[in-house]
Amino acid sequence: MRIVVDLNQCQSYGQCIFAAPTVFRWHGEESLEYDYAPDDGLSGEVARAAAACPVQAISISGRPRTDEGDS
């Protein structure tokens, strides 16, 4: 999984930090820092963080495929 945050679009609301604190964090007062390639085991947290972003500044590529609900 790979994360890209459009830092020009990011307004520092910090919702991603609340949703995935192991991936997103503050650097200084309001500068966002994040793990560009977190472990695939964190995909749920990262997806929640992207969904929580009010300005949709977070893009995720290479998400692991889940077969949940495919019974």
PyRosetta script that sets phi, psi and omega in degrees:
from pyrosetta import init, pose_from_sequence

init()
pose = pose_from_sequence("MRIVVDLNQCQSYGQCIFAAPTVFRWHGEESLEYDYAPDDGLSGEVARAAAACPVQAISISGRPRTDEGDS")
pose.set_psi(1, 141.5)
pose.set_omega(1, 178.9)
pose.set_phi(2, -130.6)
pose.set_psi(2, 134.9)
pose.set_omega(2, -179.6)
pose.set_phi(3, -112.2)
pose.set_psi(3, 138.1)
pose.set_omega(3, 172.4)
pose.set_phi(4, -129.5)
pose.set_psi(4, 128.5)
pose.set_omega(4, 175.8)
pose.set_phi(5, -113.2)
pose.set_psi(5, 124.3)
pose.set_omega(5, 175.9)
pose.set_phi(6, -76.4)
pose.set_psi(6, 97.5)
pose.set_omega(6, -175.5)
pose.set_phi(7, -70.1)
pose.set_psi(7, -16.9)
pose.set_omega(7, 173.1)
pose.set_phi(8, -75.0)
pose.set_psi(8, -30.6)
pose.set_omega(8, -179.9)
pose.set_phi(9, -87.0)
pose.set_psi(9, -30.6)
pose.set_omega(9, -178.2)
pose.set_phi(10, -59.1)
pose.set_psi(10, 132.3)
pose.set_omega(10, 179.6)
pose.set_phi(11, -109.7)
pose.set_psi(11, 12.1)
pose.set_omega(11, 176.9)
pose.set_phi(12, 60.7)
pose.set_psi(12, 38.1)
pose.set_omega(12, 175.0)
pose.set_phi(13, -70.2)
pose.set_psi(13, -30.5)
pose.set_omega(13, 175.9)
pose.set_phi(14, 81.7)
pose.set_psi(14, 10.2)
pose.set_omega(14, 179.3)
pose.set_phi(15, -63.1)
pose.set_psi(15, -32.2)
pose.set_omega(15, 178.4)
pose.set_phi(16, -64.5)
pose.set_psi(16, -34.4)
pose.set_omega(16, -179.9)
pose.set_phi(17, -66.7)
pose.set_psi(17, -39.9)
pose.set_omega(17, 178.0)
pose.set_phi(18, -68.2)
pose.set_psi(18, -36.2)
pose.set_omega(18, -177.4)
pose.set_phi(19, -78.3)
pose.set_psi(19, -33.6)
pose.set_omega(19, -177.0)
pose.set_phi(20, -143.4)
pose.set_psi(20, 71.4)
pose.set_omega(20, -175.8)
pose.set_phi(21, -66.3)
pose.set_psi(21, -17.4)
pose.set_omega(21, 177.4)
pose.set_phi(22, -81.6)
pose.set_psi(22, -13.0)
pose.set_omega(22, -178.1)
pose.set_phi(23, -109.3)
pose.set_psi(23, -41.5)
pose.set_omega(23, -177.0)
pose.set_phi(24, -110.8)
pose.set_psi(24, 144.2)
pose.set_omega(24, 179.4)
pose.set_phi(25, -158.5)
pose.set_psi(25, 162.0)
pose.set_omega(25, 174.6)
pose.set_phi(26, -82.3)
pose.set_psi(26, 142.8)
pose.set_omega(26, 170.7)
pose.set_phi(27, -119.3)
pose.set_psi(27, 105.8)
pose.set_omega(27, -173.9)
pose.set_phi(28, 80.7)
pose.set_psi(28, -151.3)
pose.set_omega(28, -176.1)
pose.set_phi(29, -71.5)
pose.set_psi(29, -53.2)
pose.set_omega(29, -175.0)
pose.set_phi(30, -139.2)
pose.set_psi(30, 13.4)
pose.set_omega(30, -178.8)
pose.set_phi(31, -90.0)
pose.set_psi(31, 125.4)
pose.set_omega(31, -178.4)
pose.set_phi(32, -80.7)
pose.set_psi(32, 135.9)
pose.set_omega(32, 174.7)
pose.set_phi(33, -126.7)
pose.set_psi(33, 144.0)
pose.set_omega(33, -178.5)
pose.set_phi(34, -154.8)
pose.set_psi(34, 160.8)
pose.set_omega(34, 177.3)
pose.set_phi(35, -82.5)
pose.set_psi(35, 116.0)
pose.set_omega(35, -176.2)
pose.set_phi(36, -67.7)
pose.set_psi(36, -29.2)
pose.set_omega(36, -177.2)
pose.set_phi(37, -136.5)
pose.set_psi(37, 72.4)
pose.set_omega(37, -178.9)
pose.set_phi(38, -70.9)
pose.set_psi(38, 163.3)
pose.set_omega(38, 177.2)
pose.set_phi(39, -58.7)
pose.set_psi(39, 142.4)
pose.set_omega(39, -179.4)
pose.set_phi(40, -60.6)
pose.set_psi(40, -22.2)
pose.set_omega(40, 177.4)
pose.set_phi(41, -65.6)
pose.set_psi(41, -14.9)
pose.set_omega(41, 179.4)
pose.set_phi(42, -97.0)
pose.set_psi(42, 10.5)
pose.set_omega(42, -174.7)
pose.set_phi(43, -60.2)
pose.set_psi(43, -34.4)
pose.set_omega(43, 178.6)
pose.set_phi(44, -65.4)
pose.set_psi(44, -45.3)
pose.set_omega(44, 177.9)
pose.set_phi(45, -61.7)
pose.set_psi(45, -44.5)
pose.set_omega(45, -178.3)
pose.set_phi(46, -64.7)
pose.set_psi(46, -40.3)
pose.set_omega(46, 177.7)
pose.set_phi(47, -63.4)
pose.set_psi(47, -41.0)
pose.set_omega(47, 177.3)
pose.set_phi(48, -64.5)
pose.set_psi(48, -38.7)
pose.set_omega(48, 179.1)
pose.set_phi(49, -64.0)
pose.set_psi(49, -43.8)
pose.set_omega(49, 179.3)
pose.set_phi(50, -63.9)
pose.set_psi(50, -40.7)
pose.set_omega(50, 179.6)
pose.set_phi(51, -68.2)
pose.set_psi(51, -30.5)
pose.set_omega(51, -177.6)
pose.set_phi(52, -79.9)
pose.set_psi(52, -15.4)
pose.set_omega(52, -177.4)
pose.set_phi(53, -67.5)
pose.set_psi(53, 117.0)
pose.set_omega(53, -177.3)
pose.set_phi(54, -64.3)
pose.set_psi(54, -23.7)
pose.set_omega(54, -178.2)
pose.set_phi(55, -110.0)
pose.set_psi(55, 8.2)
pose.set_omega(55, 177.7)
pose.set_phi(56, 51.7)
pose.set_psi(56, 48.9)
pose.set_omega(56, -178.3)
pose.set_phi(57, -87.9)
pose.set_psi(57, -5.6)
pose.set_omega(57, -175.0)
pose.set_phi(58, -104.1)
pose.set_psi(58, 125.9)
pose.set_omega(58, 175.6)
pose.set_phi(59, -116.2)
pose.set_psi(59, 142.1)
pose.set_omega(59, 179.7)
pose.set_phi(60, -124.0)
pose.set_psi(60, 131.3)
pose.set_omega(60, 175.6)
pose.set_phi(61, -126.4)
pose.set_psi(61, 155.6)
pose.set_omega(61, 178.1)
pose.set_phi(62, 68.0)
pose.set_psi(62, 32.7)
pose.set_omega(62, 177.9)
pose.set_phi(63, -62.6)
pose.set_psi(63, 140.7)
pose.set_omega(63, 175.8)
pose.set_phi(64, -67.0)
pose.set_psi(64, 143.2)
pose.set_omega(64, 179.8)
pose.set_phi(65, -76.7)
pose.set_psi(65, 134.6)
pose.set_omega(65, 176.2)
pose.set_phi(66, -114.3)
pose.set_psi(66, 141.2)
pose.set_omega(66, 180.0)
pose.set_phi(67, -106.2)
pose.set_psi(67, 20.8)
pose.set_omega(67, -179.8)
pose.set_phi(68, -62.3)
pose.set_psi(68, 134.8)
pose.set_omega(68, 178.7)
pose.set_phi(69, 81.1)
pose.set_psi(69, 2.2)
pose.set_omega(69, -179.9)
pose.set_phi(70, -98.6)
pose.set_psi(70, 53.5)
pose.set_omega(70, -177.8)
pose.set_phi(71, -96.7)
pose.dump_pdb("model.pdb")
